[in-house]
Amino acid sequence: MFFRHLNDLGELPTPPAGLTFEYLDETLKISIDPHKSIHAMPHFAEGVNKVFKMVGYKLIENNTLEAFITSDNPVIYFDPTIPTELMHPYNINRQRLDVELMFPITSHLMLWGHSELRPGSLSFQSITDRKFVKRANVLSTRFANRMVFSNVAHHQPLIEKYCALSPVISVTHLETRTGRGVIAGFTFGKREPMPKWRPQVSTIE
């Protein structure tokens, strides 16, 4: 994916004689310098900050017998108008701007945000709606990267149902009038281990 993306941006040289782009795309492993992700963080934070400012918040106290699930990716947001099984992670319709945000803090506390609430507002609500909790647990499990945390054993079947897929970057390649282009976003897919970065070390003799 990274090789094709760089090629579409015109940042790769012409392949050596006898090697096709398709062959290199299938066999070449490209590792990314993890330090480079630091430079991308300000741009990512700016985009997420816009989402946070679009919603109002409630601190929800869960008074049902069903505990909240959380994960190693606990803060999630999505378009609430899309059915759970059809939604894409972090995908917000830029025309409608419908947003729902969930952050399970404990098994019985959640910071919940929604674009239908006054942006920036904060209130408290105690709930006894098991349907809300069960939906939140499905979403928390789907958005998990590698770990899901629960204090009850009966969540195991739910975790097993969604454990094969996580939010991953999706790149769509397009043909345009000026060449090839890409659209990047997120989807639920299999999380593959990234090739280990091995920095080049130069020595002076």
ChimeraX attribute file (.defattr): number of C-alpha atoms within 10 A of each C-alpha:
attribute: neighborCount
match mode: 1-to-1
recipient: residues
	/A:1	14
	/A:2	13
	/A:3	16
	/A:4	18
	/A:5	19
	/A:6	12
	/A:7	17
	/A:8	17
	/A:9	12
	/A:10	12
	/A:11	10
	/A:12	12
	/A:13	7
	/A:14	11
	/A:15	10
	/A:16	8
	/A:17	6
	/A:18	6
	/A:19	10
	/A:20	11
	/A:21	14
	/A:22	9
	/A:23	9
	/A:24	13
	/A:25	15
	/A:26	11
	/A:27	8
	/A:28	9
	/A:29	14
	/A:30	14
	/A:31	13
	/A:32	15
	/A:33	12
	/A:34	10
	/A:35	8
	/A:36	9
	/A:37	11
	/A:38	10
	/A:39	10
	/A:40	10
	/A:41	11
	/A:42	11
	/A:43	11
	/A:44	11
	/A:45	11
	/A:46	10
	/A:47	11
	/A:48	13
	/A:49	11
	/A:50	10
	/A:51	20
	/A:52	19
	/A:53	14
	/A:54	19
	/A:55	23
	/A:56	20
	/A:57	23
	/A:58	18
	/A:59	18
	/A:60	18
	/A:61	17
	/A:62	22
	/A:63	15
	/A:64	15
	/A:65	11
	/A:66	19
	/A:67	20
	/A:68	26
	/A:69	26
	/A:70	27
	/A:71	20
	/A:72	14
	/A:73	18
	/A:74	19
	/A:75	17
	/A:76	17
	/A:77	24
	/A:78	22
	/A:79	22
	/A:80	15
	/A:81	13
	/A:82	13
	/A:83	9
	/A:84	14
	/A:85	9
	/A:86	8
	/A:87	16
	/A:88	19
	/A:89	21
	/A:90	20
	/A:91	15
	/A:92	20
	/A:93	12
	/A:94	7
	/A:95	6
	/A:96	9
	/A:97	13
	/A:98	19
	/A:99	22
	/A:100	24
	/A:101	21
	/A:102	21
	/A:103	20
	/A:104	22
	/A:105	16
	/A:106	15
	/A:107	17
	/A:108	18
	/A:109	17
	/A:110	20
	/A:111	19
	/A:112	22
	/A:113	26
	/A:114	22
	/A:115	21
	/A:116	13
	/A:117	14
	/A:118	14
	/A:119	15
	/A:120	13
	/A:121	12
	/A:122	15
	/A:123	11
	/A:124	12
	/A:125	9
	/A:126	14
	/A:127	13
	/A:128	13
	/A:129	13
	/A:130	15
	/A:131	11
	/A:132	11
	/A:133	22
	/A:134	15
	/A:135	13
	/A:136	19
	/A:137	23
	/A:138	19
	/A:139	21
	/A:140	25
	/A:141	29
	/A:142	25
	/A:143	28
	/A:144	23
	/A:145	19
	/A:146	14
	/A:147	12
	/A:148	20
	/A:149	17
	/A:150	17
	/A:151	11
	/A:152	12
	/A:153	7
	/A:154	10
	/A:155	19
	/A:156	11
	/A:157	10
	/A:158	13
	/A:159	21
	/A:160	10
	/A:161	12
	/A:162	16
	/A:163	18
	/A:164	14
	/A:165	18
	/A:166	21
	/A:167	20
	/A:168	17
	/A:169	14
	/A:170	15
	/A:171	17
	/A:172	11
	/A:173	14
	/A:174	12
	/A:175	10
	/A:176	9
	/A:177	7
	/A:178	6
	/A:179	10
	/A:180	14
	/A:181	16
	/A:182	17
	/A:183	10
	/A:184	11
	/A:185	15
	/A:186	15
	/A:187	18
	/A:188	19
	/A:189	13
	/A:190	13
	/A:191	14
	/A:192	7
	/A:193	6
	/A:194	10
	/A:195	10
	/A:196	12
	/A:197	11
	/A:198	9
	/A:199	9
	/A:200	6
	/A:201	5
	/A:202	6
	/A:203	5
	/A:204	3
	/A:205	3
